[in-house]
Amino acid sequence: MLLFELLEPTLAGMGYELVEVEQPSPGKLLRVFVDKQDGGITLEDCVAISNHLAQLLVVENVAYSRLEVSSPGLDRPLKKKEDFLRYQGEMIRVRLRIPCDGQKNFVGKLHTMQNDILTLEIDGELRQIQLSNVDRARLVPKFG
């Protein structure tokens, strides 16, 4: 079973959203990035999640040497359709799998997401991008 599929329903039941799971080497460091709709993640949230997941991972016989639980950060990755819907109106950075007009990287305001097509507003112009062509997407942090 994939770690994401194991952890997602557990965290959802606790009131959190699983954003990403990283384990660069099997049996080594396990990083879990979580978010919460109202107010974001606190240190207390990370402690509670870590304690709960440590027990779950033992029961499920998942090998790891260290567990890190944290927020996804200001440049939160956008992975699911729900992420793109939730952050409409925000500035995002997108990297494509296949170049579009000779370009793979775009930064623009997420205008809409409909029928698996992202519409970004870039320099006042709307550009449509197939969600299936998105290699990576992240929020652009706001400062100040």
N, C-alpha and C positions, 0 to 999 in steps of 0.2 A: 504494500500500500504506500502511495506517495505521502510524504510528510504533510504537504499542504492539505490533502484530503482527510488526513487524520486530525489535524489541528483545527481546521476551519470550523467544523460544527461545534467543537468543544469551546472555542473562543466566542463563537456567536452566542452560545448558551450562557456565557458569562457577560454578554453585553458588549463584546469587542469585535472589531473587524480585523481579520488576518490580511495583511497587505502583502507580505513576502516572507519566504523561508529560504535561508541560505545554509548549506552545509558543503563547503568547498571540498572536504575530504571525508569520506564515510568514517564514522566513529570518532570524529574530531569535533571541533567547535560547531555548535548549532546556533544560528542567529534567527530570531523570530521578530518580525516587525509588525506591530499592531497599532490600530488607531481606534478612536472612539468619536462618535458623531458630535457629542456635546462637550466641548472644552478640551479635547485632546487627551493625551496620555500623561499621567502623573507618575512620579517615582513609586507611589503606593500601588498604582495599577500594575506596574512592571513587577513589583515584588509578589503581588497576589498571583499574577499570571505565571511567573517563574515557579512559584511553589506548586501550583496546580499542574503545570506541564511536566515538572520533574516527576511527579507521581504517575501521570499518564504515560510518560515515556518509559518508565520502568515496567509498568503493567504491559505495555505494547512491545516490550523488548527492543526498543530503539537504542542503538549504540551511539553515544556521544561522550566527549570528555568534558565539555563546558557548554552551558546554556546561557545565551545572552538574549534578553528581551528588551526591546526599545521601541520608541516611536519611529515612524518612517522619516521624520525630519521635515524641514521646510520645503525641500525639493522632492516631496512625496512622489513615488512612482505611481503612474496610472496604468492599471493592468486590465481591469474588468470593464465591461460596458457601463456598469453602474458608476464607476469612477469618472468616466467621461461625462456622464449625465450630471453627476453631483457637482462637478467643477466647471460647468458651463459659465462663461463670463470671465474665467481666470486665464492668466498668461501661462502657456505651456511650451515646453521644448520637446520636439518630436524628431526621432531618427527613424528613417525609413529603411526597409530591407532592400527595396529596389528603387533607384533614383527616379525622381520625377522632374522633368525638365533639367536633367543634369545635376540635380541637387538632392542630397539625402537628409540634410538637417534643416529644420524649420523652427522658428520661434514666433508665436502669435497668440492672439486671444481665441480661446476655444468658444466658437460661436454656437454651434449645434453638433449633435451626434444623433443621426437618424439612419435607420436601415444600414448599419455598419459603415457609415460614411461620416468622417469627421469634417467639419467645416471650420477652418481657421481663418481669422481675420489677420492678414499680414500686410502692414503698411497701407491700410485702408481697402485692400482687395481681399475678396473671399477666395479661398483655395480649398478644394475638396480632396480628401485623402481617404483611401480605403483602409478601414481598421485592420484588415488582414495584412496590409503592407507596413504597419507600424512595428518597428523592431523594439523601440523603447520610447516611452513618453513620461515626462516628469513635470510637476508644477515648477514655475519659475518663482523663487522666493521673493516675498515682498518685504522690504526693509523700510521702516519709518512710517 
